[in-house]
Structure formats: C-alpha cells, structure tokens
Amino acid sequence: MLMNTKNEIPLADYRALAEFRYQIRRFHHFSEQMARTAGLEPQQHQLLLAIKGLPLGKQATIGELAERLQIQHHSAVELVSRMVDRGFVARQRDEKDQRRVIVHLTTKGEEILLKLSSIALAELRSTGPDLVHALNMLARDKENNLSDENTSEHTAIHKLEDIF
C-alpha cells in the first residue's frame, strides 16, 4: 500500500475519504436541487425533515431544531418564522412550560415533505450503495484500529487543534 511519508496515512485512506465526501456531496447537491425545484430553500426542507424525523422523546423546540440544523438559535427562530409565514409549520406553546415553543408541521408542510422524501429515498436507493461502499472502505481499515472514543467528533477536533 502506498504511504504518505509525512504523516503515514495510506494513500488508499485519502482516496476512500475523498470518495466518501464526494458521495455525500453528490446526495447533498441532489437534495438541494430537489428542494429548490419544489420552491423551498434547502434549509427550509431540512427544517421540515428535522421536525418530522426527530428521535423518540425529542420535541421540536427552537433549541432542538437549531441543534439538529447546526445553526444559531436566532437563525432557527428566523427560519421557523419564514416557514410559519409560508404555512408549512405552526408554533404552539408547550403546555408544561409556557416559555417553550413547539414547532409542528402543517398539512401543507406534511404534503411537501412527503413528496420530497419520496424522491430523496428513491435517489438513495439508487446511489446509496456507492455511499455505503465508500463508508465501508473507511470503516474496514484494520491498520488504523481506531477505538470508539478516538472516532468521536470532539476527539477529532482536539486532534485538529493539536496539529494547528
């Protein structure tokens, strides 16, 4: 296996990582184009999906949606407001804590999300095997022998901080 002499990462790992990122970008681009064709900005589509697809036990609060979309709280407020204005979502005060706002999909939001998700799932069923293959190439690398703790986002960020 070809090795990079500076940092000892096999060239095959660079190729596998590049392929994985390419496959993610491909789907991401497809998803963005699909949203725009339906008259939504990609982030608006992501908001609808985040609301509908929350894990059990989670509620679609502004804070939770900001976390899911990886945006600032105030940006989530603005995004939700725009979607309320367009009739895709509605706000409702939490019955247990009136300070919290829960966001729900409206019928209009449900309908457009169903259409977009059907298309996205069909695309993933077609191109998903390439994405899975690229991920498997990275995950199967026995030379790295990375433990679960070494693959966490925080550990990776700390490694980056150490490098730079």
ABEGO torsion letter per residue (X at the ends): XBBBAAAGBBAAAAAAAAAAAAAAAAAAAAAAAAAAAAGBBAAAAAAAAAAAABBBGBBBBAAAAAAAAGBBAAAAAAAAAAAAAAGABBBBBBAABAABBBBBBBAAAAAAAAAAAAAAAAAAAAAAAAAAAAAAAAAABAAAGBBAAAABAAAAAAAAAAAX
